[in-house]
């Protein structure tokens, strides 16, 4: 256990206790320090262990003061039994201030009952912006050397947010917010300056500086929380320009040496202000009218350039392959969208089966070919896996027949279509009649046959607007106008019922492809299957030799068309 006999506090001899000197927070302690003789070093206790120092703001005698809380510990060694007390001296660096605190105690145990080191603390009132040197040592001291612990601590100034609450900082205006404002008084060139007063300042000196001219007035608070000061034009010769406003307070602590609050204003005053306001108002009205006329003109031009009326119904011949029942559904939904939503006349075998049955496939194709050559009609080639495979079969690869071809009353219409159309296609003057497309997501650019590689390939439905302009045989961009087709963009076409049906059909086939990666191979018929299946009448009719010259061009990057190749193909099962 530890025994406390007494505690002495004193001011070092020859020093005066000023009001601003450091002091002990406990009012019951007495300032007095006694002298103690030194002992041989072997009989002296070791020094204490400095623990920490903390700066706090506390309330003392109805005032907030800055307090340093010092904490130290006693070493747990045998010399603790020689300790008779401890002494702390606190010396202010900026003034002749000193404080001495002496503790007297003795120890019977190395540690506390909780088996911890003995710990002591002292609270000292200090001043902001001061530096203190604190020296701590145990008694008695050795006659040679010392075990003193010295710490130097600088207290933050009143600009510190925590210290601003201290009474001394308050009396220096630490919490003052003047909120300065300055305006010209109506119908005169006098300036009115307003600001908030402070608790600990009764007098203020307000000055303004304008074009090298300085004017000032002294004003008293008189229990007001805010005051106004008017600077007359006659005394200060004020004009519109940059103006600096300064307010010097006189607080109870800093008196004539207090910080000055400054704020710059840009004030403008014109004696003919009402006339100028009228002129500015009229000018704004004229500008608004002019802008409105420009907006109306641009709006009319925008309307005329964006929308146009389709003058005649266009016809489109569809070339495609029956790859799969789900793909057949996509083609039919697309044709319905073209015919109904876009006002296009669609020609395809599935939609003209009666006439096709009467004429036969070759005659039916030849008749439509002649119609296309003599008109502005278009041929839309829907490229897919089947189109590419059948084109390669025509060029010598393995013969291809799909299950949907065998089920269809018309049979395989793609192969004779390519035989008739490709020679017509390679003539440069007929390029504009062909539009090569594929459904993105369920087909790819790799499905485009080689003769069509020299043309632009469009993705459906991402580039449908461009395809539709090709069908209409018109340009989207013309001098002074840009045409657009409402509701036919990639992200809007499925907002109508027919567009939604097409979108759902594409998504259904895409999902099927993900579940069946070998879907196309599963749709192919083997040669043994061809003998068992009843082929359509047109396919049987075309078992006779059908020879045609296929001419296709291979474009060379250096010489344009480098060569032409002629191949004879026989259509046989």
C-alpha positions, 0 to 999 in steps of 0.5 A: 500500500501507499501512504500519503503524508502531505502535498506541498505547492509553492512558487519558486523563490523570487517569482511573483504569482501573476493572474496568468501564471499556471495554477493547480485546479484543486482549490484546496491545495496550498502553494508551498515546496520544501527543500530536501537534502540529497543522499548518496546515489546508492540510497536514492530512488530511481526516477518516475516514468512519464505516462502522458499529458493531455490538454483539455477545456474544463469549467473552473469557477464558472469559467472555461479554462485550458488544463494540462493533465499530467500522468506519471508512474512509479517503477516497480523496482526495489528503489520504490521503498526509498521514495519519500515523495515526488516534485514537479516544477512547471516553468513558463517560457514566454514569461517569468512564471514558475510553479512547484508541486511536491507530493509526499508518500511512501510505499510498502508494495511494489504494485497496487492491489490490482497488480499494476504500477502506481500511477499519479496525476496532476491538473494544471491551468495553463494559457493558450499559445504558451510553452511550458517546461515540466520537470518531474523527479522522485525524492530524495535526489542523488548527490551526483547525477539525477533521475529527472524527467523533463517534458516541454509542451506548447499549448495551442493558440486561440485559433485552435477550435478546441481552445476557442472555448476557453474564457481567455480566448473568448475575451480575445474574440475567438468566437466572433463572427462579424458577418460584414455586409455593405450596400449602396443606399437607395437613391444616393451614393452613401454606403451602409455597412452592417456587422454583428457585435461581440460579447467582450467588445464594446467599441468598434472602429469601422473603416472603408477604403475606396480608390485610395480614399479611406474613411472611418467611424467609431461606434459603440455596441450599446447592448446591440447584437448588430449595428449599422454604419452609414458613410455619406458620399459628401464626406467620403467621395464614394464611387462604384469600384472595389471597396475594402471594409475593415472592422477593428474590435477592442476586446477586454484582453487584447484591447488595441491589439485585436485582430481586424476583420476585413472583407472586399466588396464590388459595389456599383452605383450609377445616378441614371440607374432607373434609365439604365434599368429601362434600357436593359429591360428593353434590350432583354425583350428584343433579344428574347424575341429574336431568340424565339424567332430563331427557335421557330425557324429552326424548329420548322427546318428540323421538322421538314428535315426529319420526316418525309412521306413515302410516295409509293409502295416498294416491293422486296423479293426475299431470298432465304433458307429454311434452316429450322422451324424457329428460323422460318418463324423469324423470317415470316415475322420479319416479312409481316413487319415489313409488309404491315409496319413499313408498307412494303410489298413482300414477295417470297415462296411461302406467301405465293404458293398458289402461283408457284404451284401453277408455274413451277419454281424455275418459271416462278423465279424467272418471272420475278427476276424479269419484274425486278430487272425492269423496276426499282424493286429490291432483292433482300438476301437473308444470310444464314447457316443454310445459305452459306452451306448451300452456296458451298454445295453449289461450288462443289462441296457436299450436297445439302438438304435440310429437314424443313426443305423436305417438309416444305411443299416448295422444297429447296427454293434457295439453290435455284434462286442463287443460280438465277440471281447470281449471274444477274448480281455480278453485273455492276449496274445491278448491285443496288438491287441487292441488299445483304442482311443477317439477323445478329445474334442468331446469324453472323457475317460468316454466313454471307456467301463469297459473291456478296462480300463486295457489298455492305452487310447489314445487321438486323435489327440494329441497322434496319433503318439503313436497310429500309432507306435502301428499300425506298431507294433514297438517301438518309443524308441529303444537303440541308436535311437528315431523314429519320424513320420513327419507331424503326430503331433497334431499341424501339421496333419491338414497341409495336405488336408486330415488332414485339412478335419479331423480337420474341421469335429472334429471342426464342431461336437464340435460346434454342441455339444456346441449348443445342450448339449442334442444331444445324447439323441436326437439321441436315438430311443424310443421303439415305434419308433423301431416298426415304423422304418424298421430295417436293414436285419441283425438286423432282422436276429439276432432277433433269440436268439444269446448267447455268453459268455462275460468274463471280468476281474475286476482288484484288486489293491492288488490281480491282477485279483480277479474274473471272471464273466460270463454273458449270453446275448440274442440279441433281439429287 
